[in-house]
Amino acid sequence: MPIKLWNKVTLFGVLWLAVMASSFWVVINSHNSRQLYAEYVDLQREEHRLRVESGKYLLEQSAWAEFGRIEKLAVEELEMRVPGLDEIVLVNP
């Protein structure tokens, strides 16, 4: 039983629309994928920059907390000193 001409045209039209919709979907997804990858690369750069900055802050923190520096500040600015044995008082709980 041959397919009528009208059914063939309708089938061709539906298939053509499906192909066009599919190709449009591929274009949109490719564009979104490129945008997401570019954002990913930017975030990786930002992560690297923040890691470097964090390392610098850790070095700075260790320099500020250096024992010799703290002792020097205590003696010079706060006029602190190590107490003598006769100045130490033991308190029992």
CORBEL-V299140 format. One record per residue. N is the residue number from 1. BURIAL is b if it has 16 or more other C-alpha atoms within 10 Angstrom, else e. D_LAST is the distance of its C-alpha to the last C-alpha in Angstrom with 1 decimal. Layout:
# CORBEL-V299140
N/BURIAL/D_LAST
N/BURIAL/D_LAST
This chain:
# CORBEL-V299140
1/e/106.9
2/e/106.5
3/e/103.7
4/e/105.2
5/e/105.0
6/e/102.9
7/e/100.2
8/e/100.3
9/e/99.7
10/e/96.9
11/e/95.3
12/e/95.6
13/e/94.2
14/e/91.1
15/e/90.6
16/e/91.0
17/e/88.5
18/e/86.0
19/e/86.5
20/e/86.0
21/e/82.9
22/e/81.5
23/e/82.2
24/e/80.7
25/e/77.5
26/e/77.4
27/e/77.8
28/e/75.0
29/e/72.6
30/e/73.4
31/e/72.7
32/e/69.4
33/e/68.4
34/e/69.2
35/e/67.1
36/e/64.1
37/e/64.4
38/e/64.6
39/e/61.4
40/e/59.7
41/e/60.7
42/e/59.4
43/e/56.0
44/e/55.8
45/e/56.5
46/e/53.8
47/e/51.3
48/e/52.2
49/e/51.8
50/e/48.4
51/e/47.2
52/e/48.4
53/e/46.7
54/e/43.5
55/e/43.7
56/e/44.3
57/e/41.3
58/e/39.1
59/e/40.6
60/e/40.0
61/e/36.3
62/e/35.8
63/e/37.5
64/e/35.4
65/e/32.1
66/e/33.3
67/e/30.7
68/e/33.2
69/e/34.1
70/e/30.6
71/e/29.9
72/e/33.2
73/e/32.5
74/e/29.1
75/e/30.8
76/e/34.1
77/e/33.4
78/e/29.8
79/e/30.0
80/e/26.8
81/e/26.2
82/e/23.9
83/e/21.7
84/e/22.7
85/e/20.6
86/e/20.6
87/e/19.2
88/e/16.0
89/e/12.9
90/e/9.8
91/e/6.5
92/e/3.8
93/e/0.0
